[in-house]
Amino acid sequence: MTTTQLRIGTRGSPLALAQTRQLRALLAAALGLEAETLPIEVIRTTGDMIQDRPLSESGGKGLFTKELDVALIEGRIDLAVHSSKDLPTHLPPQIAIAGYLPREDVRDAWIGRKGATLDALPKGAVVGTASLRRGAQVKRLRPDVSIVLLRGNVETRLRKVESGEVDGTLLALAGLKRLGLERHATAILPIEDFLPAAGQGAIAVTKRAGDGKVREALAAILDPATAAALAAERAFLTVLDGSCRTPIAAHGKLIGEEIEFHGLALRADGSQVYEARRRGPAIDAALIGDAAANEILLRLPNGVAGLT
């Protein structure tokens, strides 16, 4: 491939750029190129521009990918880099997920100003988050606290905790690590107590559907284990119609030749939780996620987590 065929698109946040540079370095090394020969195109998305309200009120996850999809379709870029949890369950037919880089730590980190842990928060404390999943799981563990909207990039949200705007927040540990900011975490939440978002910790790459040259160029740096885990997680989301409007969590892990999967759906106030666990051959990862979601659907009363 020539370098003119490898234009990389990304959002412009510090985390998005850190993830894109990580991918570019790996890709350049695999192709025997200097990283600077692979141009990065920064594209501002609708999701980046909306800071005053929950994304669920404006269209959900696709707000972080729409402009990148258009750039791919129009041929202005050849691949796009995303946080996997930002990818909607249904992509435009012209767009395909090429794969994922090896996954980082999937856990959530607690950043506390009042209380080094979630348990140590004083009664009635205020927790800021833009994630319905995080808010619902916090309420599940601490029904006495208040949840308020906290938007902005990682650095902005850390500043809002430090300034006292909120008493604490939660961020993906993977993002903190990629930005060199993990020192701000006052506690790491165990997966069993606080299940992550589907795709959390994984960097996804999208391309034009049918673009074999880009697929071939990326092949050496993509991780099959992460792809298997996310196949289960995204299938789970698809069945439950997962979006920014529904508190849903999912985690798949490759163990030998099998996928171990745990998924749940919650009421927004954390008062009810519906969960399912499955384990089976990695080749059936999507079927495993699908089966877990359908088990939950059979048990959901109308109105739980926005699902009917």
Disulfide bonds with the S-S distance in Angstrom:
none
